[in-house]
């Protein structure tokens, strides 16, 4: 995946990404997971306030299961995508 990202980034952006990756090379998995959780908490808060609009799909709250969309949810998602003319 990283190769695809770097292949589609400008040379300058790719260099910046490489430098940033080097900063986090020594992070423990626990630190990484904590940072991911903080980012997702911020995204959820922005979404719930209406500051951003997106479809979270499998992103669930801690007490909910991480299941696939059921047929009804998938149809609703497809309708939203068609109405907007772009990916939701």
Number of C-alpha atoms within 10 A of each C-alpha: 6 7 8 8 11 15 11 11 13 11 11 9 12 15 13 12 15 12 11 11 11 10 10 11 8 9 9 10 9 9 12 12 11 12 12 12 12 12 12 13 13 12 16 17 13 13 15 11 10 10 9 11 11 10 11 11 13 11 13 12 10 7 6 8 10 12 10 10 12 8 9 9 12 13 12 11 16 13 13 15 13 12 10 9 9 8 12 15
